[in-house]
Amino acid sequence: MPANMPKREFIEKSSAYLGYKLLWAARMFLLGKKFPKGTFEMIVWNAVTHDVIELITQTEFIRTMT
């Protein structure tokens, strides 16, 4: 998206755009990839994946996200 696009700020602040960014970040994480480049070491990735899944399946977190 061009930096000088008039509606860029509006689009980037929309809930749909933010949702897509979160899905993209989750996909990259589940593939073991870091942002902007690189990968997690397997032992670190296993531990962090477990922690993230434990967090996002908590009732309070789900309630906050809906």
PDBQT receptor file of N, H, CA, C and O in Angstrom, charges set to zero:
ATOM      1  N   MET A   1       0.850  -1.164   0.000  1.00  0.00    +0.000 N 
ATOM      2  CA  MET A   1       0.000   0.000   0.000  1.00  0.00    +0.000 C 
ATOM      3  C   MET A   1       0.905   1.239   0.000  1.00  0.00    +0.000 C 
ATOM      4  O   MET A   1       1.782   1.360   0.855  1.00  0.00    +0.000 OA
ATOM      5  N   PRO A   2       0.700   2.155  -0.947  1.00  0.00    +0.000 N 
ATOM      6  CA  PRO A   2       1.552   3.349  -1.006  1.00  0.00    +0.000 C 
ATOM      7  C   PRO A   2       1.452   4.189   0.268  1.00  0.00    +0.000 C 
ATOM      8  O   PRO A   2       0.374   4.342   0.843  1.00  0.00    +0.000 OA
ATOM      9  N   ALA A   3       2.582   4.724   0.693  1.00  0.00    +0.000 N 
ATOM     10  H   ALA A   3       3.457   4.600   0.226  1.00  0.00    +0.000 HD
ATOM     11  CA  ALA A   3       2.627   5.536   1.918  1.00  0.00    +0.000 C 
ATOM     12  C   ALA A   3       1.806   6.810   1.811  1.00  0.00    +0.000 C 
ATOM     13  O   ALA A   3       1.338   7.331   2.823  1.00  0.00    +0.000 OA
ATOM     14  N   ASN A   4       1.625   7.320   0.595  1.00  0.00    +0.000 N 
ATOM     15  H   ASN A   4       2.006   6.897  -0.227  1.00  0.00    +0.000 HD
ATOM     16  CA  ASN A   4       0.892   8.572   0.433  1.00  0.00    +0.000 C 
ATOM     17  C   ASN A   4      -0.590   8.373   0.104  1.00  0.00    +0.000 C 
ATOM     18  O   ASN A   4      -1.275   9.321  -0.280  1.00  0.00    +0.000 OA
ATOM     19  N   MET A   5      -1.079   7.154   0.253  1.00  0.00    +0.000 N 
ATOM     20  H   MET A   5      -0.522   6.384   0.565  1.00  0.00    +0.000 HD
ATOM     21  CA  MET A   5      -2.490   6.878  -0.025  1.00  0.00    +0.000 C 
ATOM     22  C   MET A   5      -3.356   7.599   1.014  1.00  0.00    +0.000 C 
ATOM     23  O   MET A   5      -3.153   7.411   2.214  1.00  0.00    +0.000 OA
ATOM     24  N   PRO A   6      -4.323   8.424   0.571  1.00  0.00    +0.000 N 
ATOM     25  CA  PRO A   6      -5.125   9.230   1.505  1.00  0.00    +0.000 C 
ATOM     26  C   PRO A   6      -5.876   8.416   2.562  1.00  0.00    +0.000 C 
ATOM     27  O   PRO A   6      -5.994   8.859   3.705  1.00  0.00    +0.000 OA
ATOM     28  N   LYS A   7      -6.372   7.263   2.208  1.00  0.00    +0.000 N 
ATOM     29  H   LYS A   7      -6.276   6.904   1.280  1.00  0.00    +0.000 HD
ATOM     30  CA  LYS A   7      -7.178   6.473   3.154  1.00  0.00    +0.000 C 
ATOM     31  C   LYS A   7      -6.356   5.445   3.920  1.00  0.00    +0.000 C 
ATOM     32  O   LYS A   7      -6.919   4.629   4.650  1.00  0.00    +0.000 OA
ATOM     33  N   ARG A   8      -5.041   5.467   3.767  1.00  0.00    +0.000 N 
ATOM     34  H   ARG A   8      -4.583   6.129   3.174  1.00  0.00    +0.000 HD
ATOM     35  CA  ARG A   8      -4.192   4.456   4.389  1.00  0.00    +0.000 C 
ATOM     36  C   ARG A   8      -4.362   4.398   5.901  1.00  0.00    +0.000 C 
ATOM     37  O   ARG A   8      -4.544   3.313   6.453  1.00  0.00    +0.000 OA
ATOM     38  N   GLU A   9      -4.307   5.529   6.581  1.00  0.00    +0.000 N 
ATOM     39  H   GLU A   9      -4.158   6.411   6.133  1.00  0.00    +0.000 HD
ATOM     40  CA  GLU A   9      -4.417   5.550   8.039  1.00  0.00    +0.000 C 
ATOM     41  C   GLU A   9      -5.757   4.986   8.493  1.00  0.00    +0.000 C 
ATOM     42  O   GLU A   9      -5.817   4.227   9.460  1.00  0.00    +0.000 OA
ATOM     43  N   PHE A  10      -6.830   5.352   7.799  1.00  0.00    +0.000 N 
ATOM     44  H   PHE A  10      -6.781   5.968   7.013  1.00  0.00    +0.000 HD
ATOM     45  CA  PHE A  10      -8.158   4.843   8.136  1.00  0.00    +0.000 C 
ATOM     46  C   PHE A  10      -8.202   3.324   7.993  1.00  0.00    +0.000 C 
ATOM     47  O   PHE A  10      -8.730   2.627   8.860  1.00  0.00    +0.000 OA
ATOM     48  N   ILE A  11      -7.647   2.818   6.896  1.00  0.00    +0.000 N 
ATOM     49  H   ILE A  11      -7.219   3.384   6.192  1.00  0.00    +0.000 HD
ATOM     50  CA  ILE A  11      -7.650   1.373   6.646  1.00  0.00    +0.000 C 
ATOM     51  C   ILE A  11      -6.821   0.648   7.696  1.00  0.00    +0.000 C 
ATOM     52  O   ILE A  11      -7.253  -0.373   8.231  1.00  0.00    +0.000 OA
ATOM     53  N   GLU A  12      -5.630   1.169   7.996  1.00  0.00    +0.000 N 
ATOM     54  H   GLU A  12      -5.280   1.998   7.561  1.00  0.00    +0.000 HD
ATOM     55  CA  GLU A  12      -4.744   0.502   8.945  1.00  0.00    +0.000 C 
ATOM     56  C   GLU A  12      -5.286   0.505  10.369  1.00  0.00    +0.000 C 
ATOM     57  O   GLU A  12      -4.853  -0.308  11.185  1.00  0.00    +0.000 OA
ATOM     58  N   LYS A  13      -6.208   1.383  10.684  1.00  0.00    +0.000 N 
ATOM     59  H   LYS A  13      -6.559   2.044  10.021  1.00  0.00    +0.000 HD
ATOM     60  CA  LYS A  13      -6.798   1.416  12.028  1.00  0.00    +0.000 C 
ATOM     61  C   LYS A  13      -8.109   0.647  12.097  1.00  0.00    +0.000 C 
ATOM     62  O   LYS A  13      -8.719   0.576  13.164  1.00  0.00    +0.000 OA
ATOM     63  N   SER A  14      -8.553   0.075  10.996  1.00  0.00    +0.000 N 
ATOM     64  H   SER A  14      -8.058   0.132  10.129  1.00  0.00    +0.000 HD
ATOM     65  CA  SER A  14      -9.819  -0.659  10.995  1.00  0.00    +0.000 C 
ATOM     66  C   SER A  14      -9.649  -1.990  11.724  1.00  0.00    +0.000 C 
ATOM     67  O   SER A  14      -8.558  -2.560  11.747  1.00  0.00    +0.000 OA
ATOM     68  N   SER A  15     -10.718  -2.471  12.310  1.00  0.00    +0.000 N 
ATOM     69  H   SER A  15     -11.604  -2.009  12.292  1.00  0.00    +0.000 HD
ATOM     70  CA  SER A  15     -10.649  -3.727  13.058  1.00  0.00    +0.000 C 
ATOM     71  C   SER A  15     -10.370  -4.908  12.130  1.00  0.00    +0.000 C 
ATOM     72  O   SER A  15      -9.697  -5.856  12.534  1.00  0.00    +0.000 OA
ATOM     73  N   ALA A  16     -10.871  -4.870  10.903  1.00  0.00    +0.000 N 
ATOM     74  H   ALA A  16     -11.417  -4.099  10.574  1.00  0.00    +0.000 HD
ATOM     75  CA  ALA A  16     -10.617  -5.962   9.957  1.00  0.00    +0.000 C 
ATOM     76  C   ALA A  16      -9.122  -6.035   9.618  1.00  0.00    +0.000 C 
ATOM     77  O   ALA A  16      -8.539  -7.119   9.593  1.00  0.00    +0.000 OA
ATOM     78  N   TYR A  17      -8.519  -4.892   9.363  1.00  0.00    +0.000 N 
ATOM     79  H   TYR A  17      -8.993  -4.012   9.383  1.00  0.00    +0.000 HD
ATOM     80  CA  TYR A  17      -7.095  -4.852   9.023  1.00  0.00    +0.000 C 
ATOM     81  C   TYR A  17      -6.257  -5.357  10.197  1.00  0.00    +0.000 C 
ATOM     82  O   TYR A  17      -5.330  -6.146  10.012  1.00  0.00    +0.000 OA
ATOM     83  N   LEU A  18      -6.588  -4.898  11.400  1.00  0.00    +0.000 N 
ATOM     84  H   LEU A  18      -7.341  -4.257  11.550  1.00  0.00    +0.000 HD
ATOM     85  CA  LEU A  18      -5.858  -5.351  12.587  1.00  0.00    +0.000 C 
ATOM     86  C   LEU A  18      -6.042  -6.853  12.802  1.00  0.00    +0.000 C 
ATOM     87  O   LEU A  18      -5.108  -7.549  13.200  1.00  0.00    +0.000 OA
ATOM     88  N   GLY A  19      -7.253  -7.346  12.535  1.00  0.00    +0.000 N 
ATOM     89  H   GLY A  19      -8.012  -6.781  12.211  1.00  0.00    +0.000 HD
ATOM     90  CA  GLY A  19      -7.512  -8.780  12.651  1.00  0.00    +0.000 C 
ATOM     91  C   GLY A  19      -6.653  -9.583  11.694  1.00  0.00    +0.000 C 
ATOM     92  O   GLY A  19      -6.095 -10.611  12.075  1.00  0.00    +0.000 OA
ATOM     93  N   TYR A  20      -6.541  -9.124  10.447  1.00  0.00    +0.000 N 
ATOM     94  H   TYR A  20      -6.995  -8.288  10.137  1.00  0.00    +0.000 HD
ATOM     95  CA  TYR A  20      -5.694  -9.807   9.467  1.00  0.00    +0.000 C 
ATOM     96  C   TYR A  20      -4.232  -9.782   9.882  1.00  0.00    +0.000 C 
ATOM     97  O   TYR A  20      -3.510 -10.761   9.692  1.00  0.00    +0.000 OA
ATOM     98  N   LYS A  21      -3.797  -8.668  10.448  1.00  0.00    +0.000 N 
ATOM     99  H   LYS A  21      -4.383  -7.873  10.603  1.00  0.00    +0.000 HD
ATOM    100  CA  LYS A  21      -2.413  -8.586  10.917  1.00  0.00    +0.000 C 
ATOM    101  C   LYS A  21      -2.173  -9.579  12.053  1.00  0.00    +0.000 C 
ATOM    102  O   LYS A  21      -1.126 -10.224  12.101  1.00  0.00    +0.000 OA
ATOM    103  N   LEU A  22      -3.136  -9.705  12.965  1.00  0.00    +0.000 N 
ATOM    104  H   LEU A  22      -3.987  -9.181  12.926  1.00  0.00    +0.000 HD
ATOM    105  CA  LEU A  22      -3.000 -10.670  14.060  1.00  0.00    +0.000 C 
ATOM    106  C   LEU A  22      -2.977 -12.101  13.542  1.00  0.00    +0.000 C 
ATOM    107  O   LEU A  22      -2.193 -12.923  14.016  1.00  0.00    +0.000 OA
ATOM    108  N   LEU A  23      -3.838 -12.400  12.570  1.00  0.00    +0.000 N 
ATOM    109  H   LEU A  23      -4.475 -11.732  12.186  1.00  0.00    +0.000 HD
ATOM    110  CA  LEU A  23      -3.844 -13.745  11.975  1.00  0.00    +0.000 C 
ATOM    111  C   LEU A  23      -2.516 -14.039  11.286  1.00  0.00    +0.000 C 
ATOM    112  O   LEU A  23      -1.985 -15.145  11.391  1.00  0.00    +0.000 OA
ATOM    113  N   TRP A  24      -1.983 -13.042  10.581  1.00  0.00    +0.000 N 
ATOM    114  H   TRP A  24      -2.414 -12.143  10.495  1.00  0.00    +0.000 HD
ATOM    115  CA  TRP A  24      -0.696 -13.228   9.911  1.00  0.00    +0.000 C 
ATOM    116  C   TRP A  24       0.406 -13.488  10.938  1.00  0.00    +0.000 C 
ATOM    117  O   TRP A  24       1.235 -14.379  10.751  1.00  0.00    +0.000 OA
ATOM    118  N   ALA A  25       0.415 -12.714  12.015  1.00  0.00    +0.000 N 
ATOM    119  H   ALA A  25      -0.258 -11.990  12.168  1.00  0.00    +0.000 HD
ATOM    120  CA  ALA A  25       1.431 -12.884  13.057  1.00  0.00    +0.000 C 
ATOM    121  C   ALA A  25       1.308 -14.261  13.712  1.00  0.00    +0.000 C 
ATOM    122  O   ALA A  25       2.317 -14.910  13.989  1.00  0.00    +0.000 OA
ATOM    123  N   ALA A  26       0.075 -14.705  13.958  1.00  0.00    +0.000 N 
ATOM    124  H   ALA A  26      -0.744 -14.177  13.732  1.00  0.00    +0.000 HD
ATOM    125  CA  ALA A  26      -0.146 -16.029  14.548  1.00  0.00    +0.000 C 
ATOM    126  C   ALA A  26       0.334 -17.119  13.602  1.00  0.00    +0.000 C 
ATOM    127  O   ALA A  26       0.948 -18.093  14.039  1.00  0.00    +0.000 OA
ATOM    128  N   ARG A  27       0.059 -16.965  12.312  1.00  0.00    +0.000 N 
ATOM    129  H   ARG A  27      -0.440 -16.174  11.958  1.00  0.00    +0.000 HD
ATOM    130  CA  ARG A  27       0.508 -17.947  11.322  1.00  0.00    +0.000 C 
ATOM    131  C   ARG A  27       2.027 -18.041  11.304  1.00  0.00    +0.000 C 
ATOM    132  O   ARG A  27       2.591 -19.135  11.317  1.00  0.00    +0.000 OA
ATOM    133  N   MET A  28       2.682 -16.892  11.273  1.00  0.00    +0.000 N 
ATOM    134  H   MET A  28       2.224 -16.003  11.263  1.00  0.00    +0.000 HD
ATOM    135  CA  MET A  28       4.144 -16.882  11.263  1.00  0.00    +0.000 C 
ATOM    136  C   MET A  28       4.695 -17.548  12.521  1.00  0.00    +0.000 C 
ATOM    137  O   MET A  28       5.655 -18.316  12.458  1.00  0.00    +0.000 OA
ATOM    138  N   PHE A  29       4.084 -17.247  13.656  1.00  0.00    +0.000 N 
ATOM    139  H   PHE A  29       3.304 -16.623  13.707  1.00  0.00    +0.000 HD
ATOM    140  CA  PHE A  29       4.537 -17.833  14.917  1.00  0.00    +0.000 C 
ATOM    141  C   PHE A  29       4.369 -19.349  14.902  1.00  0.00    +0.000 C 
ATOM    142  O   PHE A  29       5.279 -20.080  15.295  1.00  0.00    +0.000 OA
ATOM    143  N   LEU A  30       3.203 -19.823  14.448  1.00  0.00    +0.000 N 
ATOM    144  H   LEU A  30       2.464 -19.229  14.129  1.00  0.00    +0.000 HD
ATOM    145  CA  LEU A  30       2.956 -21.263  14.436  1.00  0.00    +0.000 C 
ATOM    146  C   LEU A  30       3.874 -21.998  13.462  1.00  0.00    +0.000 C 
ATOM    147  O   LEU A  30       4.137 -23.189  13.630  1.00  0.00    +0.000 OA
ATOM    148  N   LEU A  31       4.357 -21.294  12.451  1.00  0.00    +0.000 N 
ATOM    149  H   LEU A  31       4.143 -20.326  12.314  1.00  0.00    +0.000 HD
ATOM    150  CA  LEU A  31       5.340 -21.871  11.535  1.00  0.00    +0.000 C 
ATOM    151  C   LEU A  31       6.755 -21.804  12.101  1.00  0.00    +0.000 C 
ATOM    152  O   LEU A  31       7.691 -22.332  11.501  1.00  0.00    +0.000 OA
ATOM    153  N   GLY A  32       6.913 -21.155  13.259  1.00  0.00    +0.000 N 
ATOM    154  H   GLY A  32       6.153 -20.726  13.746  1.00  0.00    +0.000 HD
ATOM    155  CA  GLY A  32       8.220 -21.056  13.906  1.00  0.00    +0.000 C 
ATOM    156  C   GLY A  32       9.068 -19.918  13.384  1.00  0.00    +0.000 C 
ATOM    157  O   GLY A  32      10.280 -19.902  13.600  1.00  0.00    +0.000 OA
ATOM    158  N   LYS A  33       8.452 -18.956  12.696  1.00  0.00    +0.000 N 
ATOM    159  H   LYS A  33       7.468 -18.969  12.521  1.00  0.00    +0.000 HD
ATOM    160  CA  LYS A  33       9.202 -17.853  12.101  1.00  0.00    +0.000 C 
ATOM    161  C   LYS A  33       9.105 -16.604  12.972  1.00  0.00    +0.000 C 
ATOM    162  O   LYS A  33       8.062 -16.318  13.560  1.00  0.00    +0.000 OA
ATOM    163  N   LYS A  34      10.203 -15.873  13.042  1.00  0.00    +0.000 N 
ATOM    164  H   LYS A  34      11.050 -16.105  12.564  1.00  0.00    +0.000 HD
ATOM    165  CA  LYS A  34      10.250 -14.611  13.773  1.00  0.00    +0.000 C 
ATOM    166  C   LYS A  34      10.010 -13.457  12.807  1.00  0.00    +0.000 C 
ATOM    167  O   LYS A  34      10.198 -13.592  11.598  1.00  0.00    +0.000 OA
ATOM    168  N   PHE A  35       9.594 -12.323  13.358  1.00  0.00    +0.000 N 
ATOM    169  H   PHE A  35       9.441 -12.213  14.340  1.00  0.00    +0.000 HD
ATOM    170  CA  PHE A  35       9.469 -11.118  12.553  1.00  0.00    +0.000 C 
ATOM    171  C   PHE A  35      10.631 -10.208  12.880  1.00  0.00    +0.000 C 
ATOM    172  O   PHE A  35      10.894 -10.028  14.069  1.00  0.00    +0.000 OA
ATOM    173  N   PRO A  36      11.332  -9.634  11.972  1.00  0.00    +0.000 N 
ATOM    174  CA  PRO A  36      11.121  -9.619  10.535  1.00  0.00    +0.000 C 
ATOM    175  C   PRO A  36      11.766 -10.778   9.803  1.00  0.00    +0.000 C 
ATOM    176  O   PRO A  36      11.415 -11.042   8.653  1.00  0.00    +0.000 OA
ATOM    177  N   LYS A  37      12.706 -11.484  10.437  1.00  0.00    +0.000 N 
ATOM    178  H   LYS A  37      12.991 -11.270  11.371  1.00  0.00    +0.000 HD
ATOM    179  CA  LYS A  37      13.298 -12.639   9.767  1.00  0.00    +0.000 C 
ATOM    180  C   LYS A  37      13.884 -13.581  10.798  1.00  0.00    +0.000 C 
ATOM    181  O   LYS A  37      14.088 -13.210  11.954  1.00  0.00    +0.000 OA
ATOM    182  N   GLY A  38      14.149 -14.789  10.374  1.00  0.00    +0.000 N 
ATOM    183  H   GLY A  38      13.984 -15.090   9.435  1.00  0.00    +0.000 HD
ATOM    184  CA  GLY A  38      14.733 -15.786  11.256  1.00  0.00    +0.000 C 
ATOM    185  C   GLY A  38      13.688 -16.781  11.742  1.00  0.00    +0.000 C 
ATOM    186  O   GLY A  38      12.508 -16.685  11.406  1.00  0.00    +0.000 OA
ATOM    187  N   THR A  39      14.142 -17.722  12.529  1.00  0.00    +0.000 N 
ATOM    188  H   THR A  39      15.101 -17.799  12.802  1.00  0.00    +0.000 HD
ATOM    189  CA  THR A  39      13.255 -18.739  13.085  1.00  0.00    +0.000 C 
ATOM    190  C   THR A  39      13.589 -18.944  14.563  1.00  0.00    +0.000 C 
ATOM    191  O   THR A  39      14.676 -18.601  15.028  1.00  0.00    +0.000 OA
ATOM    192  N   PHE A  40      12.622 -19.514  15.285  1.00  0.00    +0.000 N 
ATOM    193  H   PHE A  40      11.739 -19.792  14.907  1.00  0.00    +0.000 HD
ATOM    194  CA  PHE A  40      12.834 -19.847  16.691  1.00  0.00    +0.000 C 
ATOM    195  C   PHE A  40      13.624 -21.147  16.789  1.00  0.00    +0.000 C 
ATOM    196  O   PHE A  40      13.490 -22.019  15.931  1.00  0.00    +0.000 OA
ATOM    197  N   GLU A  41      14.435 -21.281  17.814  1.00  0.00    +0.000 N 
ATOM    198  H   GLU A  41      14.544 -20.572  18.511  1.00  0.00    +0.000 HD
ATOM    199  CA  GLU A  41      15.043 -22.583  18.098  1.00  0.00    +0.000 C 
ATOM    200  C   GLU A  41      13.913 -23.497  18.549  1.00  0.00    +0.000 C 
ATOM    201  O   GLU A  41      12.971 -23.045  19.200  1.00  0.00    +0.000 OA
ATOM    202  N   MET A  42      13.999 -24.771  18.211  1.00  0.00    +0.000 N 
ATOM    203  H   MET A  42      14.764 -25.139  17.683  1.00  0.00    +0.000 HD
ATOM    204  CA  MET A  42      12.910 -25.712  18.456  1.00  0.00    +0.000 C 
ATOM    205  C   MET A  42      12.501 -25.758  19.929  1.00  0.00    +0.000 C 
ATOM    206  O   MET A  42      11.307 -25.773  20.228  1.00  0.00    +0.000 OA
ATOM    207  N   ILE A  43      13.450 -25.781  20.844  1.00  0.00    +0.000 N 
ATOM    208  H   ILE A  43      14.420 -25.769  20.602  1.00  0.00    +0.000 HD
ATOM    209  CA  ILE A  43      13.111 -25.874  22.266  1.00  0.00    +0.000 C 
ATOM    210  C   ILE A  43      12.388 -24.606  22.739  1.00  0.00    +0.000 C 
ATOM    211  O   ILE A  43      11.452 -24.686  23.533  1.00  0.00    +0.000 OA
ATOM    212  N   VAL A  44      12.820 -23.446  22.253  1.00  0.00    +0.000 N 
ATOM    213  H   VAL A  44      13.581 -23.381  21.608  1.00  0.00    +0.000 HD
ATOM    214  CA  VAL A  44      12.166 -22.182  22.613  1.00  0.00    +0.000 C 
ATOM    215  C   VAL A  44      10.776 -22.137  22.007  1.00  0.00    +0.000 C 
ATOM    216  O   VAL A  44       9.814 -21.768  22.680  1.00  0.00    +0.000 OA
ATOM    217  N   TRP A  45      10.662 -22.514  20.731  1.00  0.00    +0.000 N 
ATOM    218  H   TRP A  45      11.444 -22.814  20.184  1.00  0.00    +0.000 HD
ATOM    219  CA  TRP A  45       9.380 -22.484  20.029  1.00  0.00    +0.000 C 
ATOM    220  C   TRP A  45       8.359 -23.389  20.717  1.00  0.00    +0.000 C 
ATOM    221  O   TRP A  45       7.204 -22.997  20.879  1.00  0.00    +0.000 OA
ATOM    222  N   ASN A  46       8.767 -24.592  21.123  1.00  0.00    +0.000 N 
ATOM    223  H   ASN A  46       9.706 -24.910  20.992  1.00  0.00    +0.000 HD
ATOM    224  CA  ASN A  46       7.852 -25.509  21.820  1.00  0.00    +0.000 C 
ATOM    225  C   ASN A  46       7.329 -24.898  23.110  1.00  0.00    +0.000 C 
ATOM    226  O   ASN A  46       6.131 -24.972  23.387  1.00  0.00    +0.000 OA
ATOM    227  N   ALA A  47       8.198 -24.303  23.894  1.00  0.00    +0.000 N 
ATOM    228  H   ALA A  47       9.171 -24.244  23.670  1.00  0.00    +0.000 HD
ATOM    229  CA  ALA A  47       7.802 -23.720  25.178  1.00  0.00    +0.000 C 
ATOM    230  C   ALA A  47       6.882 -22.522  24.976  1.00  0.00    +0.000 C 
ATOM    231  O   ALA A  47       5.862 -22.398  25.654  1.00  0.00    +0.000 OA
ATOM    232  N   VAL A  48       7.238 -21.645  24.050  1.00  0.00    +0.000 N 
ATOM    233  H   VAL A  48       8.066 -21.745  23.499  1.00  0.00    +0.000 HD
ATOM    234  CA  VAL A  48       6.442 -20.444  23.824  1.00  0.00    +0.000 C 
ATOM    235  C   VAL A  48       5.089 -20.804  23.219  1.00  0.00    +0.000 C 
ATOM    236  O   VAL A  48       4.074 -20.214  23.590  1.00  0.00    +0.000 OA
ATOM    237  N   THR A  49       5.058 -21.760  22.297  1.00  0.00    +0.000 N 
ATOM    238  H   THR A  49       5.882 -22.239  21.996  1.00  0.00    +0.000 HD
ATOM    239  CA  THR A  49       3.796 -22.199  21.705  1.00  0.00    +0.000 C 
ATOM    240  C   THR A  49       2.849 -22.705  22.788  1.00  0.00    +0.000 C 
ATOM    241  O   THR A  49       1.663 -22.377  22.783  1.00  0.00    +0.000 OA
ATOM    242  N   HIS A  50       3.368 -23.497  23.706  1.00  0.00    +0.000 N 
ATOM    243  H   HIS A  50       4.332 -23.763  23.710  1.00  0.00    +0.000 HD
ATOM    244  CA  HIS A  50       2.550 -24.009  24.804  1.00  0.00    +0.000 C 
ATOM    245  C   HIS A  50       1.992 -22.856  25.631  1.00  0.00    +0.000 C 
ATOM    246  O   HIS A  50       0.808 -22.850  25.966  1.00  0.00    +0.000 OA
ATOM    247  N   ASP A  51       2.828 -21.889  25.957  1.00  0.00    +0.000 N 
ATOM    248  H   ASP A  51       3.790 -21.893  25.685  1.00  0.00    +0.000 HD
ATOM    249  CA  ASP A  51       2.390 -20.739  26.764  1.00  0.00    +0.000 C 
ATOM    250  C   ASP A  51       1.323 -19.917  26.049  1.00  0.00    +0.000 C 
ATOM    251  O   ASP A  51       0.346 -19.492  26.665  1.00  0.00    +0.000 OA
ATOM    252  N   VAL A  52       1.509 -19.694  24.757  1.00  0.00    +0.000 N 
ATOM    253  H   VAL A  52       2.303 -20.039  24.256  1.00  0.00    +0.000 HD
ATOM    254  CA  VAL A  52       0.539 -18.895  23.995  1.00  0.00    +0.000 C 
ATOM    255  C   VAL A  52      -0.796 -19.617  23.909  1.00  0.00    +0.000 C 
ATOM    256  O   VAL A  52      -1.840 -18.999  24.112  1.00  0.00    +0.000 OA
ATOM    257  N   ILE A  53      -0.786 -20.893  23.617  1.00  0.00    +0.000 N 
ATOM    258  H   ILE A  53       0.063 -21.396  23.452  1.00  0.00    +0.000 HD
ATOM    259  CA  ILE A  53      -2.042 -21.647  23.520  1.00  0.00    +0.000 C 
ATOM    260  C   ILE A  53      -2.747 -21.693  24.871  1.00  0.00    +0.000 C 
ATOM    261  O   ILE A  53      -3.972 -21.597  24.940  1.00  0.00    +0.000 OA
ATOM    262  N   GLU A  54      -1.980 -21.839  25.934  1.00  0.00    +0.000 N 
ATOM    263  H   GLU A  54      -0.984 -21.917  25.878  1.00  0.00    +0.000 HD
ATOM    264  CA  GLU A  54      -2.574 -21.822  27.271  1.00  0.00    +0.000 C 
ATOM    265  C   GLU A  54      -3.242 -20.470  27.543  1.00  0.00    +0.000 C 
ATOM    266  O   GLU A  54      -4.329 -20.420  28.117  1.00  0.00    +0.000 OA
ATOM    267  N   LEU A  55      -2.602 -19.389  27.136  1.00  0.00    +0.000 N 
ATOM    268  H   LEU A  55      -1.718 -19.429  26.670  1.00  0.00    +0.000 HD
ATOM    269  CA  LEU A  55      -3.156 -18.053  27.344  1.00  0.00    +0.000 C 
ATOM    270  C   LEU A  55      -4.429 -17.841  26.537  1.00  0.00    +0.000 C 
ATOM    271  O   LEU A  55      -5.442 -17.407  27.085  1.00  0.00    +0.000 OA
ATOM    272  N   ILE A  56      -4.390 -18.141  25.240  1.00  0.00    +0.000 N 
ATOM    273  H   ILE A  56      -3.567 -18.494  24.795  1.00  0.00    +0.000 HD
ATOM    274  CA  ILE A  56      -5.528 -17.800  24.378  1.00  0.00    +0.000 C 
ATOM    275  C   ILE A  56      -6.730 -18.710  24.580  1.00  0.00    +0.000 C 
ATOM    276  O   ILE A  56      -7.808 -18.421  24.061  1.00  0.00    +0.000 OA
ATOM    277  N   THR A  57      -6.573 -19.788  25.313  1.00  0.00    +0.000 N 
ATOM    278  H   THR A  57      -5.697 -20.023  25.734  1.00  0.00    +0.000 HD
ATOM    279  CA  THR A  57      -7.721 -20.650  25.593  1.00  0.00    +0.000 C 
ATOM    280  C   THR A  57      -8.351 -20.374  26.956  1.00  0.00    +0.000 C 
ATOM    281  O   THR A  57      -9.308 -21.043  27.345  1.00  0.00    +0.000 OA
ATOM    282  N   GLN A  58      -7.821 -19.399  27.676  1.00  0.00    +0.000 N 
ATOM    283  H   GLN A  58      -7.043 -18.856  27.360  1.00  0.00    +0.000 HD
ATOM    284  CA  GLN A  58      -8.425 -19.028  28.957  1.00  0.00    +0.000 C 
ATOM    285  C   GLN A  58      -9.717 -18.256  28.712  1.00  0.00    +0.000 C 
ATOM    286  O   GLN A  58      -9.782 -17.415  27.816  1.00  0.00    +0.000 OA
ATOM    287  N   THR A  59     -10.722 -18.535  29.492  1.00  0.00    +0.000 N 
ATOM    288  H   THR A  59     -10.670 -19.217  30.221  1.00  0.00    +0.000 HD
ATOM    289  CA  THR A  59     -12.031 -17.922  29.333  1.00  0.00    +0.000 C 
ATOM    290  C   THR A  59     -11.959 -16.402  29.366  1.00  0.00    +0.000 C 
ATOM    291  O   THR A  59     -12.609 -15.740  28.557  1.00  0.00    +0.000 OA
ATOM    292  N   GLU A  60     -11.190 -15.843  30.275  1.00  0.00    +0.000 N 
ATOM    293  H   GLU A  60     -10.662 -16.381  30.932  1.00  0.00    +0.000 HD
ATOM    294  CA  GLU A  60     -11.096 -14.390  30.387  1.00  0.00    +0.000 C 
ATOM    295  C   GLU A  60     -10.502 -13.779  29.114  1.00  0.00    +0.000 C 
ATOM    296  O   GLU A  60     -10.964 -12.736  28.652  1.00  0.00    +0.000 OA
ATOM    297  N   PHE A  61      -9.498 -14.416  28.558  1.00  0.00    +0.000 N 
ATOM    298  H   PHE A  61      -9.123 -15.263  28.934  1.00  0.00    +0.000 HD
ATOM    299  CA  PHE A  61      -8.879 -13.912  27.327  1.00  0.00    +0.000 C 
ATOM    300  C   PHE A  61      -9.883 -13.963  26.169  1.00  0.00    +0.000 C 
ATOM    301  O   PHE A  61     -10.013 -13.007  25.405  1.00  0.00    +0.000 OA
ATOM    302  N   ILE A  62     -10.580 -15.079  26.055  1.00  0.00    +0.000 N 
ATOM    303  H   ILE A  62     -10.475 -15.855  26.676  1.00  0.00    +0.000 HD
ATOM    304  CA  ILE A  62     -11.566 -15.231  24.979  1.00  0.00    +0.000 C 
ATOM    305  C   ILE A  62     -12.668 -14.184  25.119  1.00  0.00    +0.000 C 
ATOM    306  O   ILE A  62     -13.101 -13.600  24.125  1.00  0.00    +0.000 OA
ATOM    307  N   ARG A  63     -13.114 -13.951  26.328  1.00  0.00    +0.000 N 
ATOM    308  H   ARG A  63     -12.762 -14.425  27.134  1.00  0.00    +0.000 HD
ATOM    309  CA  ARG A  63     -14.149 -12.948  26.578  1.00  0.00    +0.000 C 
ATOM    310  C   ARG A  63     -13.650 -11.558  26.165  1.00  0.00    +0.000 C 
ATOM    311  O   ARG A  63     -14.401 -10.788  25.564  1.00  0.00    +0.000 OA
ATOM    312  N   THR A  64     -12.417 -11.236  26.475  1.00  0.00    +0.000 N 
ATOM    313  H   THR A  64     -11.807 -11.861  26.962  1.00  0.00    +0.000 HD
ATOM    314  CA  THR A  64     -11.834  -9.940  26.115  1.00  0.00    +0.000 C 
ATOM    315  C   THR A  64     -11.737  -9.788  24.601  1.00  0.00    +0.000 C 
ATOM    316  O   THR A  64     -11.955  -8.694  24.080  1.00  0.00    +0.000 OA
ATOM    317  N   MET A  65     -11.424 -10.832  23.905  1.00  0.00    +0.000 N 
ATOM    318  H   MET A  65     -11.247 -11.721  24.328  1.00  0.00    +0.000 HD
ATOM    319  CA  MET A  65     -11.216 -10.766  22.463  1.00  0.00    +0.000 C 
ATOM    320  C   MET A  65     -12.516 -10.778  21.654  1.00  0.00    +0.000 C 
ATOM    321  O   MET A  65     -12.495 -10.493  20.456  1.00  0.00    +0.000 OA
ATOM    322  N   THR A  66     -13.622 -11.098  22.278  1.00  0.00    +0.000 N 
ATOM    323  H   THR A  66     -13.639 -11.330  23.251  1.00  0.00    +0.000 HD
ATOM    324  CA  THR A  66     -14.884 -11.140  21.508  1.00  0.00    +0.000 C 
ATOM    325  C   THR A  66     -15.683  -9.879  21.644  1.00  0.00    +0.000 C 
ATOM    326  O   THR A  66     -16.761  -9.765  21.059  1.00  0.00    +0.000 OA
TER     327      THR A  66
